[in-house]
């Protein structure tokens, strides 16, 4: 049995015209309803904001 945690990722990209409040609301909705957590945020030179969300992959052992 492996003790290494596996994650799946979702990337949200917002253009420079999207407000911080709107981007925060989108991340909040993903976190609340999809159990995602914020992993990384990068703001690029042109103002594009990219956020990586992650959630743990739950594996179920099916032993009979």
mmCIF file of the N, C-alpha and C atoms, coordinates in Angstrom:
data_MODEL
# 
_entry.id   MODEL 
# 
loop_
_atom_site.group_PDB 
_atom_site.id 
_atom_site.type_symbol 
_atom_site.label_atom_id 
_atom_site.label_alt_id 
_atom_site.label_comp_id 
_atom_site.label_asym_id 
_atom_site.label_entity_id 
_atom_site.label_seq_id 
_atom_site.pdbx_PDB_ins_code 
_atom_site.Cartn_x 
_atom_site.Cartn_y 
_atom_site.Cartn_z 
_atom_site.occupancy 
_atom_site.B_iso_or_equiv 
_atom_site.pdbx_formal_charge 
_atom_site.auth_seq_id 
_atom_site.auth_comp_id 
_atom_site.auth_asym_id 
_atom_site.auth_atom_id 
_atom_site.pdbx_PDB_model_num 
ATOM 1   N N  . UNK A 1 1  ? 0.836   -1.172  0.000   1.00 0.00 ? 1  UNK A N  1 
ATOM 2   C CA . UNK A 1 1  ? 0.000   0.000   0.000   1.00 0.00 ? 1  UNK A CA 1 
ATOM 3   C C  . UNK A 1 1  ? 0.888   1.246   0.000   1.00 0.00 ? 1  UNK A C  1 
ATOM 4   N N  . UNK A 1 2  ? 0.597   2.148   -0.891  1.00 0.00 ? 2  UNK A N  1 
ATOM 5   C CA . UNK A 1 2  ? 1.408   3.351   -1.040  1.00 0.00 ? 2  UNK A CA 1 
ATOM 6   C C  . UNK A 1 2  ? 0.936   4.448   -0.088  1.00 0.00 ? 2  UNK A C  1 
ATOM 7   N N  . UNK A 1 3  ? 1.889   5.159   0.510   1.00 0.00 ? 3  UNK A N  1 
ATOM 8   C CA . UNK A 1 3  ? 1.548   6.267   1.401   1.00 0.00 ? 3  UNK A CA 1 
ATOM 9   C C  . UNK A 1 3  ? 1.623   7.602   0.680   1.00 0.00 ? 3  UNK A C  1 
ATOM 10  N N  . UNK A 1 4  ? 1.975   7.587   -0.596  1.00 0.00 ? 4  UNK A N  1 
ATOM 11  C CA . UNK A 1 4  ? 2.088   8.810   -1.369  1.00 0.00 ? 4  UNK A CA 1 
ATOM 12  C C  . UNK A 1 4  ? 0.697   9.303   -1.775  1.00 0.00 ? 4  UNK A C  1 
ATOM 13  N N  . UNK A 1 5  ? 0.417   10.562  -1.508  1.00 0.00 ? 5  UNK A N  1 
ATOM 14  C CA . UNK A 1 5  ? -0.876  11.132  -1.821  1.00 0.00 ? 5  UNK A CA 1 
ATOM 15  C C  . UNK A 1 5  ? -0.898  11.587  -3.270  1.00 0.00 ? 5  UNK A C  1 
ATOM 16  N N  . UNK A 1 6  ? -1.969  11.231  -3.975  1.00 0.00 ? 6  UNK A N  1 
ATOM 17  C CA . UNK A 1 6  ? -2.122  11.634  -5.362  1.00 0.00 ? 6  UNK A CA 1 
ATOM 18  C C  . UNK A 1 6  ? -3.186  12.713  -5.457  1.00 0.00 ? 6  UNK A C  1 
ATOM 19  N N  . UNK A 1 7  ? -2.947  13.695  -6.325  1.00 0.00 ? 7  UNK A N  1 
ATOM 20  C CA . UNK A 1 7  ? -3.871  14.796  -6.508  1.00 0.00 ? 7  UNK A CA 1 
ATOM 21  C C  . UNK A 1 7  ? -4.266  14.900  -7.965  1.00 0.00 ? 7  UNK A C  1 
ATOM 22  N N  . UNK A 1 8  ? -5.456  15.428  -8.209  1.00 0.00 ? 8  UNK A N  1 
ATOM 23  C CA . UNK A 1 8  ? -5.836  15.838  -9.543  1.00 0.00 ? 8  UNK A CA 1 
ATOM 24  C C  . UNK A 1 8  ? -5.874  17.358  -9.519  1.00 0.00 ? 8  UNK A C  1 
ATOM 25  N N  . UNK A 1 9  ? -5.614  17.966  -10.663 1.00 0.00 ? 9  UNK A N  1 
ATOM 26  C CA . UNK A 1 9  ? -5.485  19.419  -10.730 1.00 0.00 ? 9  UNK A CA 1 
ATOM 27  C C  . UNK A 1 9  ? -6.475  20.006  -11.719 1.00 0.00 ? 9  UNK A C  1 
ATOM 28  N N  . UNK A 1 10 ? -6.888  21.237  -11.429 1.00 0.00 ? 10 UNK A N  1 
ATOM 29  C CA . UNK A 1 10 ? -7.723  22.021  -12.332 1.00 0.00 ? 10 UNK A CA 1 
ATOM 30  C C  . UNK A 1 10 ? -7.112  23.406  -12.386 1.00 0.00 ? 10 UNK A C  1 
ATOM 31  N N  . UNK A 1 11 ? -6.970  23.946  -13.591 1.00 0.00 ? 11 UNK A N  1 
ATOM 32  C CA . UNK A 1 11 ? -6.359  25.264  -13.770 1.00 0.00 ? 11 UNK A CA 1 
ATOM 33  C C  . UNK A 1 11 ? -7.447  26.256  -14.165 1.00 0.00 ? 11 UNK A C  1 
ATOM 34  N N  . UNK A 1 12 ? -7.539  27.332  -13.407 1.00 0.00 ? 12 UNK A N  1 
ATOM 35  C CA . UNK A 1 12 ? -8.455  28.422  -13.727 1.00 0.00 ? 12 UNK A CA 1 
ATOM 36  C C  . UNK A 1 12 ? -7.633  29.589  -14.238 1.00 0.00 ? 12 UNK A C  1 
ATOM 37  N N  . UNK A 1 13 ? -8.042  30.163  -15.371 1.00 0.00 ? 13 UNK A N  1 
ATOM 38  C CA . UNK A 1 13 ? -7.331  31.283  -15.966 1.00 0.00 ? 13 UNK A CA 1 
ATOM 39  C C  . UNK A 1 13 ? -8.280  32.473  -16.069 1.00 0.00 ? 13 UNK A C  1 
ATOM 40  N N  . UNK A 1 14 ? -7.828  33.614  -15.596 1.00 0.00 ? 14 UNK A N  1 
ATOM 41  C CA . UNK A 1 14 ? -8.624  34.835  -15.625 1.00 0.00 ? 14 UNK A CA 1 
ATOM 42  C C  . UNK A 1 14 ? -7.852  35.899  -16.382 1.00 0.00 ? 14 UNK A C  1 
ATOM 43  N N  . UNK A 1 15 ? -8.555  36.625  -17.252 1.00 0.00 ? 15 UNK A N  1 
ATOM 44  C CA . UNK A 1 15 ? -7.873  37.687  -17.983 1.00 0.00 ? 15 UNK A CA 1 
ATOM 45  C C  . UNK A 1 15 ? -7.672  38.908  -17.091 1.00 0.00 ? 15 UNK A C  1 
ATOM 46  N N  . UNK A 1 16 ? -6.986  39.887  -17.608 1.00 0.00 ? 16 UNK A N  1 
ATOM 47  C CA . UNK A 1 16 ? -6.627  41.035  -16.783 1.00 0.00 ? 16 UNK A CA 1 
ATOM 48  C C  . UNK A 1 16 ? -7.814  41.908  -16.414 1.00 0.00 ? 16 UNK A C  1 
ATOM 49  N N  . UNK A 1 17 ? -8.939  41.723  -17.076 1.00 0.00 ? 17 UNK A N  1 
ATOM 50  C CA . UNK A 1 17 ? -10.126 42.529  -16.784 1.00 0.00 ? 17 UNK A CA 1 
ATOM 51  C C  . UNK A 1 17 ? -11.000 41.915  -15.697 1.00 0.00 ? 17 UNK A C  1 
ATOM 52  N N  . UNK A 1 18 ? -10.679 40.702  -15.277 1.00 0.00 ? 18 UNK A N  1 
ATOM 53  C CA . UNK A 1 18 ? -11.426 40.054  -14.204 1.00 0.00 ? 18 UNK A CA 1 
ATOM 54  C C  . UNK A 1 18 ? -10.944 40.612  -12.861 1.00 0.00 ? 18 UNK A C  1 
ATOM 55  N N  . UNK A 1 19 ? -11.879 41.018  -12.045 1.00 0.00 ? 19 UNK A N  1 
ATOM 56  C CA . UNK A 1 19 ? -11.501 41.604  -10.756 1.00 0.00 ? 19 UNK A CA 1 
ATOM 57  C C  . UNK A 1 19 ? -11.028 40.508  -9.795  1.00 0.00 ? 19 UNK A C  1 
ATOM 58  N N  . UNK A 1 20 ? -10.299 40.931  -8.779  1.00 0.00 ? 20 UNK A N  1 
ATOM 59  C CA . UNK A 1 20 ? -9.853  39.987  -7.750  1.00 0.00 ? 20 UNK A CA 1 
ATOM 60  C C  . UNK A 1 20 ? -11.035 39.340  -7.056  1.00 0.00 ? 20 UNK A C  1 
ATOM 61  N N  . UNK A 1 21 ? -12.080 40.127  -6.825  1.00 0.00 ? 21 UNK A N  1 
ATOM 62  C CA . UNK A 1 21 ? -13.267 39.604  -6.144  1.00 0.00 ? 21 UNK A CA 1 
ATOM 63  C C  . UNK A 1 21 ? -13.945 38.512  -6.974  1.00 0.00 ? 21 UNK A C  1 
ATOM 64  N N  . UNK A 1 22 ? -14.019 38.700  -8.291  1.00 0.00 ? 22 UNK A N  1 
ATOM 65  C CA . UNK A 1 22 ? -14.630 37.681  -9.154  1.00 0.00 ? 22 UNK A CA 1 
ATOM 66  C C  . UNK A 1 22 ? -13.786 36.413  -9.195  1.00 0.00 ? 22 UNK A C  1 
ATOM 67  N N  . UNK A 1 23 ? -12.468 36.567  -9.269  1.00 0.00 ? 23 UNK A N  1 
ATOM 68  C CA . UNK A 1 23 ? -11.581 35.402  -9.272  1.00 0.00 ? 23 UNK A CA 1 
ATOM 69  C C  . UNK A 1 23 ? -11.670 34.665  -7.944  1.00 0.00 ? 23 UNK A C  1 
ATOM 70  N N  . UNK A 1 24 ? -11.704 35.408  -6.849  1.00 0.00 ? 24 UNK A N  1 
ATOM 71  C CA . UNK A 1 24 ? -11.825 34.811  -5.526  1.00 0.00 ? 24 UNK A CA 1 
ATOM 72  C C  . UNK A 1 24 ? -13.148 34.059  -5.380  1.00 0.00 ? 24 UNK A C  1 
ATOM 73  N N  . UNK A 1 25 ? -14.225 34.619  -5.918  1.00 0.00 ? 25 UNK A N  1 
ATOM 74  C CA . UNK A 1 25 ? -15.529 33.970  -5.847  1.00 0.00 ? 25 UNK A CA 1 
ATOM 75  C C  . UNK A 1 25 ? -15.528 32.656  -6.628  1.00 0.00 ? 25 UNK A C  1 
ATOM 76  N N  . UNK A 1 26 ? -14.877 32.635  -7.790  1.00 0.00 ? 26 UNK A N  1 
ATOM 77  C CA . UNK A 1 26 ? -14.800 31.403  -8.583  1.00 0.00 ? 26 UNK A CA 1 
ATOM 78  C C  . UNK A 1 26 ? -14.037 30.319  -7.829  1.00 0.00 ? 26 UNK A C  1 
ATOM 79  N N  . UNK A 1 27 ? -12.928 30.679  -7.203  1.00 0.00 ? 27 UNK A N  1 
ATOM 80  C CA . UNK A 1 27 ? -12.145 29.713  -6.429  1.00 0.00 ? 27 UNK A CA 1 
ATOM 81  C C  . UNK A 1 27 ? -12.949 29.238  -5.224  1.00 0.00 ? 27 UNK A C  1 
ATOM 82  N N  . UNK A 1 28 ? -13.649 30.150  -4.582  1.00 0.00 ? 28 UNK A N  1 
ATOM 83  C CA . UNK A 1 28 ? -14.472 29.800  -3.416  1.00 0.00 ? 28 UNK A CA 1 
ATOM 84  C C  . UNK A 1 28 ? -15.562 28.793  -3.795  1.00 0.00 ? 28 UNK A C  1 
ATOM 85  N N  . UNK A 1 29 ? -16.206 28.978  -4.941  1.00 0.00 ? 29 UNK A N  1 
ATOM 86  C CA . UNK A 1 29 ? -17.250 28.051  -5.386  1.00 0.00 ? 29 UNK A CA 1 
ATOM 87  C C  . UNK A 1 29 ? -16.680 26.667  -5.674  1.00 0.00 ? 29 UNK A C  1 
ATOM 88  N N  . UNK A 1 30 ? -15.522 26.615  -6.321  1.00 0.00 ? 30 UNK A N  1 
ATOM 89  C CA . UNK A 1 30 ? -14.889 25.319  -6.576  1.00 0.00 ? 30 UNK A CA 1 
ATOM 90  C C  . UNK A 1 30 ? -14.519 24.630  -5.270  1.00 0.00 ? 30 UNK A C  1 
ATOM 91  N N  . UNK A 1 31 ? -14.032 25.405  -4.320  1.00 0.00 ? 31 UNK A N  1 
ATOM 92  C CA . UNK A 1 31 ? -13.616 24.821  -3.040  1.00 0.00 ? 31 UNK A CA 1 
ATOM 93  C C  . UNK A 1 31 ? -14.818 24.302  -2.263  1.00 0.00 ? 31 UNK A C  1 
ATOM 94  N N  . UNK A 1 32 ? -15.897 25.060  -2.279  1.00 0.00 ? 32 UNK A N  1 
ATOM 95  C CA . UNK A 1 32 ? -17.057 24.681  -1.477  1.00 0.00 ? 32 UNK A CA 1 
ATOM 96  C C  . UNK A 1 32 ? -17.808 23.501  -2.066  1.00 0.00 ? 32 UNK A C  1 
ATOM 97  N N  . UNK A 1 33 ? -18.018 23.499  -3.372  1.00 0.00 ? 33 UNK A N  1 
ATOM 98  C CA . UNK A 1 33 ? -18.859 22.476  -3.986  1.00 0.00 ? 33 UNK A CA 1 
ATOM 99  C C  . UNK A 1 33 ? -18.069 21.306  -4.565  1.00 0.00 ? 33 UNK A C  1 
ATOM 100 N N  . UNK A 1 34 ? -16.817 21.527  -4.932  1.00 0.00 ? 34 UNK A N  1 
ATOM 101 C CA . UNK A 1 34 ? -16.048 20.465  -5.549  1.00 0.00 ? 34 UNK A CA 1 
ATOM 102 C C  . UNK A 1 34 ? -14.909 19.943  -4.704  1.00 0.00 ? 34 UNK A C  1 
ATOM 103 N N  . UNK A 1 35 ? -14.770 20.489  -3.481  1.00 0.00 ? 35 UNK A N  1 
ATOM 104 C CA . UNK A 1 35 ? -13.700 20.090  -2.566  1.00 0.00 ? 35 UNK A CA 1 
ATOM 105 C C  . UNK A 1 35 ? -12.305 20.350  -3.123  1.00 0.00 ? 35 UNK A C  1 
ATOM 106 N N  . UNK A 1 36 ? -12.144 21.408  -3.882  1.00 0.00 ? 36 UNK A N  1 
ATOM 107 C CA . UNK A 1 36 ? -10.851 21.801  -4.406  1.00 0.00 ? 36 UNK A CA 1 
ATOM 108 C C  . UNK A 1 36 ? -10.180 22.721  -3.408  1.00 0.00 ? 36 UNK A C  1 
ATOM 109 N N  . UNK A 1 37 ? -8.848  22.739  -3.418  1.00 0.00 ? 37 UNK A N  1 
ATOM 110 C CA . UNK A 1 37 ? -8.092  23.691  -2.599  1.00 0.00 ? 37 UNK A CA 1 
ATOM 111 C C  . UNK A 1 37 ? -7.092  24.398  -3.493  1.00 0.00 ? 37 UNK A C  1 
ATOM 112 N N  . UNK A 1 38 ? -6.791  25.640  -3.148  1.00 0.00 ? 38 UNK A N  1 
ATOM 113 C CA . UNK A 1 38 ? -5.864  26.447  -3.934  1.00 0.00 ? 38 UNK A CA 1 
ATOM 114 C C  . UNK A 1 38 ? -4.446  25.932  -3.716  1.00 0.00 ? 38 UNK A C  1 
ATOM 115 N N  . UNK A 1 39 ? -3.777  25.613  -4.813  1.00 0.00 ? 39 UNK A N  1 
ATOM 116 C CA . UNK A 1 39 ? -2.432  25.076  -4.723  1.00 0.00 ? 39 UNK A CA 1 
ATOM 117 C C  . UNK A 1 39 ? -1.381  26.116  -5.108  1.00 0.00 ? 39 UNK A C  1 
ATOM 118 N N  . UNK A 1 40 ? -1.688  26.892  -6.157  1.00 0.00 ? 40 UNK A N  1 
ATOM 119 C CA . UNK A 1 40 ? -0.682  27.825  -6.660  1.00 0.00 ? 40 UNK A CA 1 
ATOM 120 C C  . UNK A 1 40 ? -1.374  28.945  -7.421  1.00 0.00 ? 40 UNK A C  1 
ATOM 121 N N  . UNK A 1 41 ? -0.811  30.141  -7.360  1.00 0.00 ? 41 UNK A N  1 
ATOM 122 C CA . UNK A 1 41 ? -1.318  31.287  -8.106  1.00 0.00 ? 41 UNK A CA 1 
ATOM 123 C C  . UNK A 1 41 ? -0.158  32.009  -8.765  1.00 0.00 ? 41 UNK A C  1 
ATOM 124 N N  . UNK A 1 42 ? -0.343  32.344  -10.045 1.00 0.00 ? 42 UNK A N  1 
ATOM 125 C CA . UNK A 1 42 ? 0.680   33.099  -10.774 1.00 0.00 ? 42 UNK A CA 1 
ATOM 126 C C  . UNK A 1 42 ? -0.010  34.247  -11.498 1.00 0.00 ? 42 UNK A C  1 
ATOM 127 N N  . UNK A 1 43 ? 0.565   35.431  -11.401 1.00 0.00 ? 43 UNK A N  1 
ATOM 128 C CA . UNK A 1 43 ? 0.084   36.583  -12.155 1.00 0.00 ? 43 UNK A CA 1 
ATOM 129 C C  . UNK A 1 43 ? 1.166   36.916  -13.181 1.00 0.00 ? 43 UNK A C  1 
ATOM 130 N N  . UNK A 1 44 ? 0.811   36.850  -14.445 1.00 0.00 ? 44 UNK A N  1 
ATOM 131 C CA . UNK A 1 44 ? 1.764   37.073  -15.525 1.00 0.00 ? 44 UNK A CA 1 
ATOM 132 C C  . UNK A 1 44 ? 1.873   38.562  -15.850 1.00 0.00 ? 44 UNK A C  1 
ATOM 133 N N  . UNK A 1 45 ? 2.864   38.922  -16.646 1.00 0.00 ? 45 UNK A N  1 
ATOM 134 C CA . UNK A 1 45 ? 3.174   40.315  -16.954 1.00 0.00 ? 45 UNK A CA 1 
ATOM 135 C C  . UNK A 1 45 ? 1.981   41.035  -17.575 1.00 0.00 ? 45 UNK A C  1 
ATOM 136 N N  . UNK A 1 46 ? 1.240   40.402  -18.450 1.00 0.00 ? 46 UNK A N  1 
ATOM 137 C CA . UNK A 1 46 ? 0.104   41.048  -19.104 1.00 0.00 ? 46 UNK A CA 1 
ATOM 138 C C  . UNK A 1 46 ? -1.104  41.201  -18.208 1.00 0.00 ? 46 UNK A C  1 
ATOM 139 N N  . UNK A 1 47 ? -1.047  40.671  -17.001 1.00 0.00 ? 47 UNK A N  1 
ATOM 140 C CA . UNK A 1 47 ? -2.159  40.773  -16.074 1.00 0.00 ? 47 UNK A CA 1 
ATOM 141 C C  . UNK A 1 47 ? -3.016  39.524  -16.000 1.00 0.00 ? 47 UNK A C  1 
ATOM 142 N N  . UNK A 1 48 ? -2.660  38.513  -16.795 1.00 0.00 ? 48 UNK A N  1 
ATOM 143 C CA . UNK A 1 48 ? -3.408  37.260  -16.752 1.00 0.00 ? 48 UNK A CA 1 
ATOM 144 C C  . UNK A 1 48 ? -3.107  36.553  -15.438 1.00 0.00 ? 48 UNK A C  1 
ATOM 145 N N  . UNK A 1 49 ? -4.149  36.109  -14.773 1.00 0.00 ? 49 UNK A N  1 
ATOM 146 C CA . UNK A 1 49 ? -4.015  35.426  -13.485 1.00 0.00 ? 49 UNK A CA 1 
ATOM 147 C C  . UNK A 1 49 ? -4.367  33.965  -13.685 1.00 0.00 ? 49 UNK A C  1 
ATOM 148 N N  . UNK A 1 50 ? -3.487  33.061  -13.267 1.00 0.00 ? 50 UNK A N  1 
ATOM 149 C CA . UNK A 1 50 ? -3.726  31.631  -13.400 1.00 0.00 ? 50 UNK A CA 1 
ATOM 150 C C  . UNK A 1 50 ? -3.635  30.996  -12.015 1.00 0.00 ? 50 UNK A C  1 
ATOM 151 N N  . UNK A 1 51 ? -4.663  30.193  -11.684 1.00 0.00 ? 51 UNK A N  1 
ATOM 152 C CA . UNK A 1 51 ? -4.726  29.548  -10.374 1.00 0.00 ? 51 UNK A CA 1 
ATOM 153 C C  . UNK A 1 51 ? -4.865  28.047  -10.549 1.00 0.00 ? 51 UNK A C  1 
ATOM 154 N N  . UNK A 1 52 ? -4.033  27.312  -9.826  1.00 0.00 ? 52 UNK A N  1 
ATOM 155 C CA . UNK A 1 52 ? -4.083  25.862  -9.846  1.00 0.00 ? 52 UNK A CA 1 
ATOM 156 C C  . UNK A 1 52 ? -4.822  25.386  -8.604  1.00 0.00 ? 52 UNK A C  1 
ATOM 157 N N  . UNK A 1 53 ? -5.857  24.594  -8.812  1.00 0.00 ? 53 UNK A N  1 
ATOM 158 C CA . UNK A 1 53 ? -6.591  23.997  -7.711  1.00 0.00 ? 53 UNK A CA 1 
ATOM 159 C C  . UNK A 1 53 ? -6.272  22.511  -7.692  1.00 0.00 ? 53 UNK A C  1 
ATOM 160 N N  . UNK A 1 54 ? -6.297  21.918  -6.522  1.00 0.00 ? 54 UNK A N  1 
ATOM 161 C CA . UNK A 1 54 ? -6.040  20.490  -6.428  1.00 0.00 ? 54 UNK A CA 1 
ATOM 162 C C  . UNK A 1 54 ? -7.005  19.855  -5.443  1.00 0.00 ? 54 UNK A C  1 
ATOM 163 N N  . UNK A 1 55 ? -7.221  18.569  -5.633  1.00 0.00 ? 55 UNK A N  1 
ATOM 164 C CA . UNK A 1 55 ? -7.967  17.784  -4.658  1.00 0.00 ? 55 UNK A CA 1 
ATOM 165 C C  . UNK A 1 55 ? -7.409  16.381  -4.658  1.00 0.00 ? 55 UNK A C  1 
ATOM 166 N N  . UNK A 1 56 ? -7.500  15.766  -3.507  1.00 0.00 ? 56 UNK A N  1 
ATOM 167 C CA . UNK A 1 56 ? -6.933  14.439  -3.320  1.00 0.00 ? 56 UNK A CA 1 
ATOM 168 C C  . UNK A 1 56 ? -7.775  13.405  -4.065  1.00 0.00 ? 56 UNK A C  1 
ATOM 169 N N  . UNK A 1 57 ? -7.094  12.471  -4.702  1.00 0.00 ? 57 UNK A N  1 
ATOM 170 C CA . UNK A 1 57 ? -7.769  11.376  -5.365  1.00 0.00 ? 57 UNK A CA 1 
ATOM 171 C C  . UNK A 1 57 ? -8.007  10.284  -4.314  1.00 0.00 ? 57 UNK A C  1 
ATOM 172 N N  . UNK A 1 58 ? -9.246  9.936   -4.129  1.00 0.00 ? 58 UNK A N  1 
ATOM 173 C CA . UNK A 1 58 ? -9.607  8.913   -3.141  1.00 0.00 ? 58 UNK A CA 1 
ATOM 174 C C  . UNK A 1 58 ? -9.678  7.561   -3.848  1.00 0.00 ? 58 UNK A C  1 
ATOM 175 N N  . UNK A 1 59 ? -8.833  6.671   -3.460  1.00 0.00 ? 59 UNK A N  1 
ATOM 176 C CA . UNK A 1 59 ? -8.840  5.318   -4.024  1.00 0.00 ? 59 UNK A CA 1 
ATOM 177 C C  . UNK A 1 59 ? -9.523  4.383   -3.028  1.00 0.00 ? 59 UNK A C  1 
ATOM 178 N N  . UNK A 1 60 ? -10.381 3.545   -3.553  1.00 0.00 ? 60 UNK A N  1 
ATOM 179 C CA . UNK A 1 60 ? -11.099 2.592   -2.725  1.00 0.00 ? 60 UNK A CA 1 
ATOM 180 C C  . UNK A 1 60 ? -10.554 1.209   -3.008  1.00 0.00 ? 60 UNK A C  1 
ATOM 181 N N  . UNK A 1 61 ? -10.104 0.533   -1.953  1.00 0.00 ? 61 UNK A N  1 
ATOM 182 C CA . UNK A 1 61 ? -9.640  -0.834  -2.104  1.00 0.00 ? 61 UNK A CA 1 
ATOM 183 C C  . UNK A 1 61 ? -10.836 -1.762  -2.176  1.00 0.00 ? 61 UNK A C  1 
ATOM 184 N N  . UNK A 1 62 ? -10.906 -2.533  -3.224  1.00 0.00 ? 62 UNK A N  1 
ATOM 185 C CA . UNK A 1 62 ? -12.021 -3.448  -3.403  1.00 0.00 ? 62 UNK A CA 1 
ATOM 186 C C  . UNK A 1 62 ? -11.501 -4.873  -3.172  1.00 0.00 ? 62 UNK A C  1 
ATOM 187 N N  . UNK A 1 63 ? -11.484 -5.280  -1.927  1.00 0.00 ? 63 UNK A N  1 
ATOM 188 C CA . UNK A 1 63 ? -11.037 -6.616  -1.594  1.00 0.00 ? 63 UNK A CA 1 
ATOM 189 C C  . UNK A 1 63 ? -12.264 -7.437  -1.250  1.00 0.00 ? 63 UNK A C  1 
ATOM 190 N N  . UNK A 1 64 ? -12.286 -8.631  -1.797  1.00 0.00 ? 64 UNK A N  1 
ATOM 191 C CA . UNK A 1 64 ? -13.457 -9.488  -1.553  1.00 0.00 ? 64 UNK A CA 1 
ATOM 192 C C  . UNK A 1 64 ? -13.113 -10.620 -0.631  1.00 0.00 ? 64 UNK A C  1 
# 
